[in-house]
């Protein structure tokens, strides 16, 4: 197996590991009906976040490495658009998702009941919007990587 093919293999496995869990993270939280279930959902979400970060960093590293091995990729529209969208989505984590998650954790941390507080719903809906937008970006990237339309 060539170095390039090895990078492609790692890239694909990283995409499964890094992007797959991101598509279901919102569903995990939406299914919680009590504070106990919500606490468990956040623990599970935290574990999945570790997979997403590891896969995401590997995706970026292998994608750039393939570009350096085949510099023509940097002139391919699908590659540069995918890379740009990926950076936007990746950076949205610390700048959009993390602050929203901190607000949610603050509300839940000060709450002492088995019932999920109403204020959680508003904050969660905003977080879900951001996550759905990021998932849409990742879906577009996947389509660009498969079809290479330009």
C-alpha positions, 0 to 999 in steps of 0.5 A, spaced: 500 500 500 502 506 498 503 512 503 497 516 499 492 510 499 494 509 507 492 516 508 486 515 504 484 509 509 486 513 515 482 519 512 476 514 511 476 511 518 477 518 521 471 521 517 467 515 520 469 516 527 469 523 527 463 525 523 458 519 525 457 521 532 456 528 531 450 526 527 447 523 533 449 527 538 443 532 538 438 525 538 441 523 544 439 529 548 432 530 545 430 523 548 432 525 555 425 526 559 428 526 566 434 530 569 437 523 571 437 521 563 439 528 561 445 527 566 447 521 562 446 523 556 451 529 557 456 524 559 455 520 553 455 526 549 462 528 552 465 521 551 462 522 543 466 529 543 472 525 544 471 521 538 469 527 534 475 531 536 480 525 535 477 523 528 476 531 526 484 532 527 486 526 524 481 528 518 484 535 517 491 532 518 490 526 513 487 531 508 492 536 508 497 531 508 494 528 501 494 535 499 501 536 500 503 529 497 498 531 491 499 539 490 494 539 484 489 538 490 490 545 492 487 547 485 481 543 485 475 547 487 472 541 491 478 540 495 479 547 497 471 548 498 471 542 502 477 544 506 474 551 507 467 548 510 471 544 514 475 549 518 469 553 519 465 547 522 471 545 526 472 552 529 465 553 530 466 548 536 469 552 541 466 559 538 459 557 538 457 550 541 462 551 547 459 557 549 452 555 548 453 548 552 456 552 558 450 556 558 446 549 559 451 546 564 450 552 568 442 552 568 443 544 569 448 545 575 444 550 579 437 546 578 435 541 584 429 537 581 428 530 577 424 535 572 428 538 566 427 546 567 423 550 562 429 554 561 433 548 558 429 547 552 430 554 549 438 554 550 438 546 547 434 549 541 439 554 540 444 549 541 441 544 536 440 549 531 448 550 531 449 543 531 444 541 525 448 547 521 454 544 522 452 537 520 449 540 514 456 543 512 459 536 514 454 533 509 456 537 504 463 536 505 462 528 504 458 529 498 464 534 495 469 528 497 465 523 493 463 527 487 469 531 486 464 536 482 469 541 480 
